Amino acid sequence: MNEDKFRYEFVELAQIGHEDCLERLSIMAQGRLRAYIYRVTLDHDLTEDLVQESLLEMVKSLKKLRNVRRFWPWLYRIAQSKMQQHFREKMKKPTLQASVFDEDFLSRNQSGRNKDALQKLVQKEMSHKVLTAISDLKYKHRAVLSLRCFEQMPYSDIALALECNELGARILFFRAKQALKKLLVREGLGKGTLLTSLGLFGLLTESVEAAVSTPGTHITAAAGAATEATATEAAAVGAGTAATMAITAAITKVGAIAVIIGAAGTKVGIAVISVLLGLGTIGSVMVLSGNGLPKRAEVNNIHYTVQSKSSDPSVAKSLSKGAYEQWYYFPDGIDGPVFKRMLRWDAKQEKTLCAWLENGQGNYYYHSGMKTVFIWNYNLYRSSVSVRRFPSDTPEFTAFLDEVEGETAGVKYQRDKKTGLLTERIDDRFVDARHFKTQYEYNSLSPADFEYDNWMHNATIIDKRDAMHRRGWSWFYVRGEIGGLPVRGWGRVPFVYNTYKKNPPWFKLEIGNNQQIVDCPDGACLYGRDGQIITGYPAGSFLKGLARPWMGYHTVDMVRRDAAEKRIWFETVLSANYEKALITLTDKADTTGTKIIYEVNLNKDLIEKITFSGPNSGEIEFVYLERSEEPGKDYTEPELPEDFSITEQEGPGLLWLMRLATNE
């Protein structure tokens, strides 16, 4: 049995309650945690405390780990969290005086199999210089160097451990290398001694790991070499060559993009260098195009931070509700479903408060005070009930929303003329966050940034979803009448993206004996009285104007964005208990005075009723079924005839509902 399979089987067995496996897993974890935490904190006593805290958290949270093959980065993330918490609480810098650090390291490594090699190394100046340089690094730089060089983790796993994306991990490692090189030069060592210095540091800390039997250690003793070294350095290197760990040049590579961005240091530098080099797309990151931005159709993720105004009338309007850092990912393209992450900071961005994650699995809210994650039925909507907007929305779409809802006083936007994308936002509304500048970053994230395991690992989880939302989809039926004609329909609605892929939506609606509307994965069409297809549309055309929670938008946003797409005006009113929203749509180009009124259940994120007023007045009701078994033949997914073809590439959008009311 190979090492990886053996280890991950232990994790799986420990998760289901095998005590022997949990004990052995704890022993394996203890050795690697001890070495890692020691290499970062440089404090032996603190290391022992944090190792125990991390192991306790591991045992407590192990069942929540969904992917056992991410066990090690998940464990290092726990350790990282414990270290950060310690330094925040103690308000102390995680470094030691070099002399104290040297004594601590060297005194603890004078026995065992390394004794002879260490005695030779201690006699050389290089030992003191390397330890001094390492101790002066930022602790996060020591963390990324340890994970990459000594744990030999891929950048994707380092990203999980350090709570960043893969590109961020590469950039951090590059900057850690550069910082260490400068410190080595300061100590009189050449930049070419980087690998040997890291090997020496690894050797000095290896006995910390060896203090506990640690199956699976993958650091081997090997020779190291220095280039551009002085005569003194060469002597020191020669003495320690046989006793350094193998830190190869290959493992310290980060890729061209990380080097460029890491060296540039600023967003302006990134744009300039990208233009000069004319780079394209590498991995999940699209390098900035000639004008500094991707085309709108090429955008697949966005990151930015804005200040927000409180909707509570008791809060002074001149005070910010907080800074909201936001991440968006579009798995199927810019006009498709969206995953969201949001983190609320205080106005000065010094303290985090709460967080949200909405991905392909569910909708999560983290309550920082309770250290609890709640899973909700619904997608997030704005407390002000204004329409959720995106920096990628077209200028025309945004202008219409401004016309309906009004522009935000005190906020100025800047767009790129070529792409139409937002580039900058200046907010002068708040005295506690004056002249707050937002810069929009495009295509800098990874899909892994939106996985739950990369978001919150040590919180209690409370699932507040009802049965159908836990299942991820529901059957529904429609009943009512329009213009005196009976209306009935059936369908299936997925609630999250992952379910949408497995159980796609479909919908069929009958209006008396006159018309039938069908929308399924193969396409959408309108049937006439004779049962023949009148018009064929792309799939999803008749889902516009209906609830589509799998898209990642709350229904109140989905309906109003559908309306804005067709330049239909809307007005939104909340019920007294904030459980429902009434959305009234009016087409100002229509002379019949037709209105459509939606009744939306905010907690279930679904439409309950649509009322029509106009030439064809009426009302239709949507009923969602909690049970999963197919209720009857009416709930069989419709099939289109073999000769079906799309005759209209652009569907009617939400206008199909307006036409029901106007008798078109």
N, C-alpha and C positions, 0 to 999 in steps of 0.2 A: 504493500500500500504506500503510495507516495505521500510526501509530507503534507502537501496542501489538502489532499482528500482526507487524510487522517485528522488534520486539524479542524476542518470544517464539519466533519461528521461529529466531532466532539461538541462543536457549537450546537448542532441540531439536537443531539441527545441531551445536552445540558438544558436546552430550551424546554424540553418536555419532562424535565424533572429527574434525570439520572444524576444522582449526587456524586458518584465516582468521576463521571465525565466533567461535572462542574468543578470538582476539586482539582483535577488535572489541568483543566482549562485555566483555572485561577493561577496555578503554578507557572504555566507557560506565560500567561499574561503578566504575572508579577515581575519576572526577570526583564522582559522587554520594557515594561512601564518604568521600572527602576532606572534602567539605563537612559531612557528617553527623558524622563523628568529631571534626572541629575544633569544631563547634558544641557538642558535648557535653564534650570534654576541655579546650578552651580552651588547648591546647598544640600549637604548630605542629610541633615536632620529634617529639613523641609521635604526633601524627596521621600523619606520614609512616611511622613504624614500624608502626603498627596497620593502616594501609591496605594495606601490603605483606603483613602477616600474614593479613589478611582475604582478600586476593586469592588468596594461596596456598591457603588453606583452601577458597575457592570452587572453584578449579580441581580440587583433590583430591576434593571431595565432590559435584561437580556431577551426576555420574551417579546419585547417591542421591536427588536431588530428583525426587519422583514427579509433582508438579503444576507444570508450568513457569509457569503463570499466578501462582504464589506466589513467583516468583523474587526479586522485590525485597524483600518482607518476610523471606524466607528469608535473603537476603544481609545485611540489616540485623540479623537475629538473630545471624549469625556475627560481625558487627562488635560488637554488644552484648556477646557472650560474650568477645571479645578484650579489650574495655575492662574488663569485670568482672574477668577473670583478671589483667590488669595491676595493677589497684588492689588486689586481694587480695594479690598477690605483693609489691608494693612497700609495702603497708600505709600508703598515703598517701591523703589526701583529694583528690579530683579537682577542685581549684579553684586559682586563682592569686590573688596579691595584685592588687587592682584596678588599681593604677598600672602594674604590669608588664604586666598583661593589656591595658590601654588602649594602651600603647606598642607592644606586639606586634601588636595588631589594626591600629592606625592606621598604623604604619610600613609594614605590608605592603599597604596599600590606598591608596597615594598615587600610583599610576600607572594607566594604562589609561583606559577609557571612563568610569570613575567619578571621575576626578581632580577635576574642577571641583566636582561636588556634594559630595564628601567634604571639600574644603577649606572649603566654606561650613559644613558640619555640624560640623567640628572646632572652628570658632570659637564654637560655641554650647555652652552648659553641658549641654544635653540629651545630647550624645554621651557625655560622661564619666559622667553619671548612669545612662543606660541600660546601659552596659557594666558599671558597678559592680553594678547590680541583677542583671543576667544572671549575672555571675560568682559571686554569692552564692547562687544557686539550687542545690538538690541536683542532682547530675548526672543522676539519673533524670528529674527534672522538665525539664531541658534536652533530654533525649532525646525525651520524648513531645511537647514543644513543637516540636522540629525535625521530627519525623516527620509531625506533623499540619499544621503551618503552612507548612513549606518543602518537604516532600516530598508534601504534600497526600494522604496515605494515608488510606483509610477505617479506622475503628476496628477492623474485623475483621483487617486486615493489621497494624495496630499491635500488636494482641494477640499475633499470631504473632511479631513482631519482639521484643517485650518479654517473651514467655513468660508471658502471663496470659490471662484470658478477655476478651471484648469489653466487658462491663460494667466490669471492672477497668481496662481501657484508658481508658474514658470517665471513670471516677472519678479516675484518675491525672492525666489532662489537666485536669480541673476543678480539682483541688488545685494543679496546677502554675500555672494561671492565677491562682488566688487568692494563691498564694505570691508570684508576680511582681508582682501589684498591690500587695501590702503593701510589697515592696521598693522599688517605684517611689515609693510614698507616702513611705517613709523618706528617699528621695533628693530629696524635694520636688516630685515629679511627681504629678499627679492620677491616680486609677484610670482615668479616661477616656482616658489616653494609652496604654493597653495595646496596641491594634492598631498605632498608630504606632511604638511602641517595638519591637515585634516586627518591623515592617517595616524599621526602621533596623538592627536586629541582622541581619536577613536580608541587607540590602544590604552590610553590612560583611563578611559571610562569603561573599557571592556570588562574589567574585573568587577565593576558595579553590577553589570548584567550577570556575570558568572557567579555572583553570590547566591543566586537561585538557579537550580537546574532549569535550563531553558531550551527544550527541544526546538529544533528548527532555526537556530541562529545561522544566519547566512553571511556573516562577515568572516573572511579568511585572512590568515597572516600572509603577507607577501612583501615584495620589495617595493620601495618607493624611490623616486629620483627627483633631484632638483635641477632646474635650469636657471641660468642667469644668477647663480649664487656666488657669494664672495668666498674667499678661501676659508674663512671661519665657518660660514654656512655649510660649505662642502664637507668640512670635517665633521660637523654636527650631523649632517645628513648621512655621511658614511657610517657614523657610529650607530645610527638608528635604522639603517636601511632594512635590516632583517627583522625588525620588530615593529614595523608600521603596518597598518591595515591597507588593503588594496582599495584605494579610491581612484578609480580610473577616470580618464578624461571624458569617456563616453557618458558616464553617469552624471557628469556636471554640465552636459549640454542642455540648452533650454529651447532651441529653435530660433529661427531668424526673427519672427515677429516679436517674441519676448525680448530679444536683445535690442531690437529697434525701440520698442516702447520703454523698456527698462532704462535704456541709455538716454532716451529723449527726456523723460521725466515730466514733461508737461503735455497737455492736450494739443497745444499749438505745435510743439515739436513733433508729436506723433503725426499730425496732419502733414506737416512740411516734409518729414522724412518719407512718409508713405507716398506722397506725390513724386518726390525725387526718384524713389526706387520703382515706382509704378507697379507695386505689388498687387496681387489679386486676392483670392480667398484661400486661407489655410485653416483646416479643421473646421470648427464651428464659428470662427471669427472672420468676418469680412473686413479686410483692410480698407481704409478710407479711399474713396475713388477720387478722381481728379479734382472735384470741387469740395472734397472733404466729407462727402456723405454718400451712402448708397442710394440707388433709386428707390422710390417708394415700394415697388413690387419686390425689391430685394431685402427689405427689412424683415427680420424674423425675431428680433428682440430689442427691447428698449429699457434704459435705466436712467432714473433722474430723481431729484428730491425737490419738493415744494413745501412752502408754508401753507397752513390751512386755517380758515376762519371757523370759529365755533358757531354752531347753529343754536346754542343755548343763549337765550336773550339776557340771562343774568351775567354772562361773561362780557367784559368790556370789548368793544369792537376793535380797539387799538392793540389788543393782545392776541398773539397767535395761539391757536389750539395746539400747535406742535408742528414739527417738520416731519413730513411723510416721505420716506424713501420708498421708491416703487420700482418694481421689476416686472416686465411683461415679456411673454414668449408666445409666438404664434406658430404652433406645430405644423399647420397646413398652409401657411402663408398669411400675409398681412390682413386679408379680408375674411379669414376663417376663425376657428376657435382661438381663445386666448387663455393662457395660464397667467396667474398673477401672484406676486409676492409684495407685501407692504410692511414696512417697519415704522412705527411711530416713535419719534424722538421728542425731547423737549425742544423749545424754540431755538436754543443755542446749540443743539445737537451734541450735548454732553452726556445725556442719559437716555437709554432706550426705555420705552414704556410698554408697548404691546405690539403684536404682530399678526399678520394674516398670510395664509397660503391657500390658493385655489388652483388645483392642478387636475390631472386626469383622473384622480381617485376621489377627491372630495373637497369640501370647503372647510378650512380649519381657522380657528381664531385662538391665539395664545394670550391668556390673561397673565400678565407678568406678576401681579400681586399674589395671585393664587398658584402660580407656576403650573397652570393647567391649560391643556388644549381642549377646546370644545369643537366638535364636528357638527356643522349646521346643515339643514336642508338647502339653504339658499346661498346664492352668490352675493357678494358684497355690493351694496348700493350706497350712494353718498347720503350722509345724514341730512344734508340740505335738500335732498331729492332732486338736485339738478342732474342733468344727463352726464353720464361718465364719458369723458373725452380722452383722446389719445394724441400724442404728438405727431402721429402719422396720419391723422384725419386730414382730408384735403382742405385747402383754404376755402373752397366753396361750401363744403359741408359745415365747417366751423362758422363761417359767416352766417349761414342760416340759423344755426343754434344761437348765435349771438343776437340775431334779430328776434328770435322767439323768447329767449331767456334774459337777454340783456348782457352787455359786456361787464367784466369785473373791473370796477374802478380801482385805480392804484396799481394795476398790473399791466405791464407792456410785454409784448411778444415780438420775437424776431424769427422770420422764416428764411430758409434758403430759397432763393428765387428759382433755381433750376429744378429742385426736387419737390418744393412745397413743404418740406419737413420743418418742424420747429427746431431751432438751434439754441435759443436763449429765452429766458423769462426773467424779468426784473420785477420784484414785488416790493412796493413801498407802503404797504397797508399797516404794518405793525411796528410799534415802538420797541418791542423786544427782539426784533429781527429786521433791523433797518436795511433797506436796499438789498434784499435777499436775492442772490443771483442763482438761477437754475441753468445748468448746461445739460443738454440731452445727449446721451450716449446711445449709439445704435450698433447692434450686432457685436456686442462685447461679452455676451453671456453664453452659458452652456445649458443644454436641457437638464443636466444634472443639478443645476441650481434650483430647480423646481421640484425635486424629489423630496418627499417628507423626511427621509433619513438624513438628508443634507440640511435640514431646516431646524428641527427640534428633537432632541434625543433624551432629555431627562425630565420630561413633564408628564404629569398625570393626564390621562385622556378620558374625556367624558363625551360619549356619543349621544347627541340630542336629536338625531334623525328619526323620522318615522320609518315604518317597515318598508315602504316602497322606495324611499330615498336610500335606505341601507342596501336594498337590492340593486339600486342604480337605474331603474327604469320602471315604467308603469303602463298598463293599458288605460285608455280613456274612451269615453263616448260623449257624443254631443247630441243635445236635444233642444227643441224650440221651434220657432216659426219666424219667417220673414215675409212681409207682404201678404200675409194670410196663407202662405204655403208652409207645410210642415218641413222641418229640417232635422236630419239625423245623420250621425257620422260616427266613425270609429278610428282608432289609431293607437300608436305606440310612441311614447316619448322617453328618450334616455335623459338622465339627469346630469351625467358627467361624461367627459370625453372618452375615457376608456370603454365605458358601456356603449357609447355611441358607435364605436368601432365594431363591437360585437353584436349589438342589437340596434341597428340603425332605425331612425324614425320613419314612420309612414303614416298616411292620413287619407281617409276617403270621406267625402261629404255628399249627401243627396239633398237637393232642394226640390221638394215635391216630386213630380214626374218629369220636370223640365230639364234639369241639369244634374250632372254628377262630376265631382272634382276628385282626382286621384293624384297623390304624390307619394312616390316610393323611391328606393335607391336607384332604380333604372330610369327614372324620369317622372315628369308630371304632365298631366293632360286634362283637358276639359271635354267631357262627353255631351252630346246633344240629346234631344228627346228620342232620336232614332237609335241611340246606342253607338253612334259613330264618333270618332275623335274629331273634334273641331279644331283644336290647336294643341301642339306638343311643345312642352317647355323643358328646360333642364331640371333635374331633381332638386327639390327644395324650394321651387318657385312659389308654391302655395303654403309653405311654412312661414313665409314672411308675414309679419303681423300677428304671429302666434308665439307662444312661449317656446323658447329653444335654450333651456338652461345648460345643455352640453356645450354651448358656444362660449360659456364663461362669463356671460352678461346676465345680470338680474333681469327678470321679465320687464320691470319698469323701464330699464335702459334699452332692452331689446326692442320693445314696441316703439319707443320714442325715436330711437335711431332708425328703425324701419320707416317711421313717418318722415323724419328729416331727410332721408334718402330720396323721397318723392316730394319733398318740400310741402308737406302737410303740417299745418300748425297743430300744437298740442297745449294742453293745460293740465296740470297735475295737482290733485288735492289728496291729502292723507286723512284717513278716518280719525276720529277722536282718540281711539286706543292704539293708533299707529300699527294696526294689524293689516289694514288694506289700503290700497291706493286706487283712486279713480282717475283715469286718464281720458280726457275728451279730445278727440281728433276732429279737425275742421279743415276741409280743403277750400281755401279762399278762391280758388279758380272755379269752384262749382257754384252755380247760381240757384241750386235747389235748397240750400240751407241744410244739407245732410250733415249729420254728426254721428260719430261712433264713440261710445263710452265703454272703456274697459274697466272691469273690476278685478284687481290683482291681489291675490293673497301674498303678502310680503314674506311671511314665514315659510310658506311652502314654495314660493318662487314660481307660481303658476297662475294662469288666467282662470277665473271662476265663471265669469259672465261677460258677454259682449252685447250691448244694447244699441240698436240702430234707430235713428230718427231721420225721416226723409220720406220720399215717395214710397219706399218699401220699409216701413217701420217694423220693428220686431225685436226679438231677444233670443240668444242661444246660450245654453249653459254647458259647461265642461265638467264632467264627473270623472275622477281618477280612481282606479281600483287598487286596493291595497294588496290583493292576492296576486300570485304570480302565474297560476295555471290559466291556460287559455279559456276564456269564459264561453266561447261558442264560435260558430262558423263566421260570424260577422267580424271576428278579430283575426281572421287569416290575412296575412300580408297580401295586398293586391298584386296581380301580375299584369303587365302591359302586353298587348298583342305582339306577335313576332315582327310584324311590319311597322311597329311604332317608330316614328322618327321625330326629331326635334324640328319644328317649323318656325319657332320664334326663339332665338338665342337669349334674348333678354326677357325674363319673366315680368309679370305685372307688378311685382313687389306687393306692398301692402294695399295697393289700389284695388286688388281683386275684392277685398272686403268692402271698400267704398262703393264698388260697382254693384254689389249685392243690394246695397241700400238705395242706390239711385236707379235700379231697374234697368241697368245697361246689359 
